[in-house]
């Protein structure tokens, strides 16, 4: 068993093939992690934008008198 392992490790062609395979696997793994990170950042940016819009709407509604809010809700419900 040791002789077989030594013959693989001493053969430069097999070492180059194994290094290429490991390099390709490592590169693919890195790309997968990068894609996941970018997707998380994109999702966080979309959530922040939605949160900003929600806060603006809440501020606008909070600044309106109660009668005007009821009238606006009734107008939207009738559509």
TIRO-2110 file (N, C-alpha, C; in Angstrom, 1 decimal):
// TIRO-2110
0.8, -1.2, 0.0, N, 1, A
0.0, 0.0, 0.0, CA, 1, A
0.9, 1.3, 0.0, C, 1, A
1.9, 1.2, 0.8, N, 2, A
2.8, 2.4, 0.9, CA, 2, A
3.5, 2.6, -0.4, C, 2, A
3.9, 1.5, -1.1, N, 3, A
4.6, 1.6, -2.4, CA, 3, A
3.7, 2.2, -3.4, C, 3, A
2.4, 1.8, -3.4, N, 4, A
1.5, 2.4, -4.3, CA, 4, A
1.3, 3.9, -4.1, C, 4, A
1.2, 4.3, -2.9, N, 5, A
1.0, 5.7, -2.5, CA, 5, A
2.3, 6.5, -2.9, C, 5, A
3.4, 5.9, -2.6, N, 6, A
4.7, 6.6, -3.0, CA, 6, A
4.8, 6.7, -4.5, C, 6, A
4.4, 5.7, -5.3, N, 7, A
4.4, 5.8, -6.7, CA, 7, A
3.5, 6.9, -7.3, C, 7, A
2.3, 7.1, -6.6, N, 8, A
1.5, 8.2, -7.0, CA, 8, A
2.1, 9.6, -6.7, C, 8, A
2.7, 9.7, -5.5, N, 9, A
3.2, 11.0, -5.0, CA, 9, A
4.5, 11.3, -5.7, C, 9, A
5.2, 10.4, -6.3, N, 10, A
6.5, 10.7, -7.0, CA, 10, A
6.3, 10.9, -8.5, C, 10, A
5.1, 10.7, -9.0, N, 11, A
4.8, 10.9, -10.4, CA, 11, A
4.4, 12.3, -10.6, C, 11, A
5.2, 13.1, -11.3, N, 12, A
4.8, 14.5, -11.5, CA, 12, A
3.5, 14.7, -12.3, C, 12, A
3.2, 13.9, -13.2, N, 13, A
2.0, 14.0, -14.0, CA, 13, A
0.8, 13.8, -13.1, C, 13, A
0.8, 12.8, -12.3, N, 14, A
-0.3, 12.6, -11.4, CA, 14, A
-0.4, 13.7, -10.4, C, 14, A
0.7, 14.2, -9.9, N, 15, A
0.6, 15.3, -9.0, CA, 15, A
0.0, 16.6, -9.6, C, 15, A
0.4, 16.8, -10.9, N, 16, A
-0.2, 18.0, -11.6, CA, 16, A
-1.7, 17.8, -11.8, C, 16, A
-2.1, 16.6, -12.2, N, 17, A
-3.5, 16.3, -12.4, CA, 17, A
-4.3, 16.5, -11.1, C, 17, A
-3.8, 16.0, -10.0, N, 18, A
-4.4, 16.1, -8.7, CA, 18, A
-4.5, 17.6, -8.2, C, 18, A
-3.4, 18.3, -8.5, N, 19, A
-3.4, 19.7, -8.1, CA, 19, A
-4.4, 20.5, -8.9, C, 19, A
-4.5, 20.2, -10.2, N, 20, A
-5.5, 20.8, -11.1, CA, 20, A
-6.9, 20.6, -10.6, C, 20, A
-7.2, 19.3, -10.2, N, 21, A
-8.5, 19.0, -9.7, CA, 21, A
-8.8, 19.7, -8.4, C, 21, A
-7.9, 19.7, -7.5, N, 22, A
-8.1, 20.4, -6.2, CA, 22, A
-8.2, 21.9, -6.4, C, 22, A
-7.5, 22.5, -7.4, N, 23, A
-7.6, 23.9, -7.7, CA, 23, A
-9.0, 24.2, -8.2, C, 23, A
-9.4, 23.4, -9.1, N, 24, A
-10.8, 23.6, -9.7, CA, 24, A
-11.9, 23.5, -8.6, C, 24, A
-11.7, 22.5, -7.8, N, 25, A
-12.7, 22.4, -6.7, CA, 25, A
-12.7, 23.6, -5.7, C, 25, A
-11.5, 24.0, -5.4, N, 26, A
-11.3, 25.2, -4.5, CA, 26, A
-11.9, 26.5, -5.1, C, 26, A
-11.6, 26.7, -6.4, N, 27, A
-12.2, 27.8, -7.1, CA, 27, A
-13.7, 27.8, -7.2, C, 27, A
-14.2, 26.6, -7.5, N, 28, A
-15.7, 26.5, -7.5, CA, 28, A
-16.3, 26.8, -6.2, C, 28, A
-15.7, 26.3, -5.1, N, 29, A
-16.2, 26.5, -3.8, CA, 29, A
-16.2, 28.0, -3.4, C, 29, A
-15.1, 28.7, -3.8, N, 30, A
-15.0, 30.1, -3.5, CA, 30, A
-16.0, 30.9, -4.3, C, 30, A
-16.3, 30.5, -5.5, N, 31, A
-17.3, 31.2, -6.3, CA, 31, A
-18.7, 31.0, -5.7, C, 31, A
-18.9, 29.8, -5.2, N, 32, A
-20.2, 29.5, -4.6, CA, 32, A
-20.4, 30.4, -3.3, C, 32, A
-19.4, 30.5, -2.5, N, 33, A
-19.5, 31.4, -1.3, CA, 33, A
-19.6, 32.9, -1.7, C, 33, A
-19.0, 33.3, -2.7, N, 34, A
-19.1, 34.7, -3.2, CA, 34, A
-20.5, 35.0, -3.7, C, 34, A
-21.1, 34.1, -4.4, N, 35, A
-22.4, 34.2, -4.9, CA, 35, A
-23.4, 34.3, -3.8, C, 35, A
-23.2, 33.5, -2.8, N, 36, A
-24.1, 33.5, -1.6, CA, 36, A
-24.0, 34.8, -0.9, C, 36, A
-22.8, 35.3, -0.7, N, 37, A
-22.6, 36.6, 0.0, CA, 37, A
-23.3, 37.7, -0.8, C, 37, A
-23.1, 37.7, -2.1, N, 38, A
-23.7, 38.8, -2.9, CA, 38, A
-25.3, 38.7, -2.8, C, 38, A
-25.8, 37.5, -2.8, N, 39, A
-27.3, 37.3, -2.7, CA, 39, A
-27.8, 37.8, -1.4, C, 39, A
-27.0, 37.6, -0.3, N, 40, A
-27.4, 38.1, 1.1, CA, 40, A
-27.4, 39.6, 1.1, C, 40, A
-26.3, 40.2, 0.5, N, 41, A
-26.2, 41.6, 0.4, CA, 41, A
-27.4, 42.3, -0.4, C, 41, A
-27.7, 41.6, -1.5, N, 42, A
-28.8, 42.1, -2.3, CA, 42, A
-30.1, 42.1, -1.5, C, 42, A
-30.4, 41.0, -0.8, N, 43, A
-31.6, 40.8, -0.1, CA, 43, A
-31.7, 41.8, 1.1, C, 43, A
-30.5, 42.1, 1.7, N, 44, A
-30.5, 43.1, 2.8, CA, 44, A
-30.8, 44.5, 2.3, C, 44, A
-30.3, 44.8, 1.1, N, 45, A
-30.5, 46.1, 0.5, CA, 45, A
-32.0, 46.3, 0.1, C, 45, A
-32.6, 45.2, -0.4, N, 46, A
-34.0, 45.3, -0.7, CA, 46, A
-34.9, 45.4, 0.5, C, 46, A
-34.5, 44.8, 1.6, N, 47, A
-35.2, 44.9, 2.9, CA, 47, A
-35.1, 46.3, 3.4, C, 47, A
-33.9, 46.9, 3.3, N, 48, A
-33.7, 48.2, 3.8, CA, 48, A
-34.5, 49.2, 3.0, C, 48, A
-34.6, 49.0, 1.7, N, 49, A
-35.4, 49.9, 0.9, CA, 49, A
-36.9, 49.8, 1.3, C, 49, A
-37.4, 48.6, 1.4, N, 50, A
-38.8, 48.4, 1.8, CA, 50, A
-39.0, 49.0, 3.2, C, 50, A
-38.1, 48.9, 4.1, N, 51, A
-38.2, 49.4, 5.5, CA, 51, A
-38.3, 50.9, 5.4, C, 51, A
-37.5, 51.6, 4.5, N, 52, A
-37.6, 53.0, 4.4, CA, 52, A
-38.9, 53.5, 3.8, C, 52, A
-39.4, 52.8, 2.9, N, 53, A
-40.8, 53.1, 2.3, CA, 53, A
-41.8, 52.9, 3.4, C, 53, A
-41.8, 51.9, 4.1, N, 54, A
-42.7, 51.6, 5.2, CA, 54, A
-42.7, 52.8, 6.2, C, 54, A
-41.5, 53.2, 6.6, N, 55, A
-41.3, 54.3, 7.6, CA, 55, A
-41.9, 55.6, 7.0, C, 55, A
-41.7, 55.9, 5.7, N, 56, A
-42.2, 57.1, 5.1, CA, 56, A
-43.7, 57.1, 5.2, C, 56, A
-44.3, 55.9, 4.8, N, 57, A
-45.8, 55.8, 4.8, CA, 57, A
-46.3, 56.0, 6.2, C, 57, A
-45.7, 55.4, 7.2, N, 58, A
-46.1, 55.5, 8.6, CA, 58, A
-46.0, 56.9, 9.1, C, 58, A
-44.9, 57.6, 8.7, N, 59, A
-44.8, 59.0, 9.0, CA, 59, A
-45.9, 59.9, 8.4, C, 59, A
-46.1, 59.6, 7.1, N, 60, A
-47.2, 60.4, 6.4, CA, 60, A
-48.5, 60.2, 7.0, C, 60, A
-48.9, 58.9, 7.3, N, 61, A
-50.2, 58.6, 7.9, CA, 61, A
-50.2, 59.2, 9.4, C, 61, A
-49.2, 59.1, 10.1, N, 62, A
-49.1, 59.7, 11.4, CA, 62, A
-49.3, 61.2, 11.4, C, 62, A
-48.9, 61.9, 10.4, N, 63, A
-49.0, 63.3, 10.3, CA, 63, A
-50.4, 63.8, 9.9, C, 63, A
-51.2, 62.9, 9.3, N, 64, A
-52.5, 63.2, 8.8, CA, 64, A
-53.5, 63.2, 10.0, C, 64, A
-54.5, 64.1, 9.9, N, 65, A
-55.6, 64.1, 10.9, CA, 65, A
-56.4, 62.8, 10.7, C, 65, A
-57.0, 62.4, 11.8, N, 66, A
-57.8, 61.1, 11.8, CA, 66, A
-58.9, 61.1, 10.8, C, 66, A
-59.6, 62.2, 10.6, N, 67, A
-60.7, 62.3, 9.6, CA, 67, A
-60.1, 62.1, 8.2, C, 67, A
-59.0, 62.6, 7.9, N, 68, A
-58.4, 62.5, 6.6, CA, 68, A
-58.0, 61.1, 6.4, C, 68, A
-57.4, 60.4, 7.4, N, 69, A
-57.0, 59.0, 7.3, CA, 69, A
-58.2, 58.1, 7.0, C, 69, A
-59.3, 58.4, 7.7, N, 70, A
-60.5, 57.6, 7.5, CA, 70, A
-61.1, 57.8, 6.1, C, 70, A
-61.1, 59.0, 5.6, N, 71, A
-61.6, 59.3, 4.2, CA, 71, A
-60.7, 58.6, 3.2, C, 71, A
-59.4, 58.7, 3.4, N, 72, A
-58.4, 58.0, 2.4, CA, 72, A
-58.6, 56.5, 2.4, C, 72, A
-58.8, 55.9, 3.6, N, 73, A
-59.0, 54.5, 3.7, CA, 73, A
-60.4, 54.1, 3.0, C, 73, A
-61.4, 54.9, 3.2, N, 74, A
-62.7, 54.6, 2.6, CA, 74, A
-62.6, 54.7, 1.1, C, 74, A
-61.8, 55.7, 0.6, N, 75, A
-61.6, 55.9, -0.8, CA, 75, A
-60.9, 54.7, -1.4, C, 75, A
-59.9, 54.2, -0.8, N, 76, A
-59.1, 53.1, -1.3, CA, 76, A
-59.9, 51.8, -1.2, C, 76, A
-60.8, 51.7, -0.2, N, 77, A
-61.6, 50.5, -0.1, CA, 77, A
-62.6, 50.4, -1.2, C, 77, A
-63.1, 51.5, -1.6, N, 78, A
-64.2, 51.5, -2.6, CA, 78, A
-63.6, 51.2, -4.0, C, 78, A
-62.3, 51.3, -4.2, N, 79, A
-61.8, 51.0, -5.6, CA, 79, A
-61.8, 49.5, -5.9, C, 79, A
END
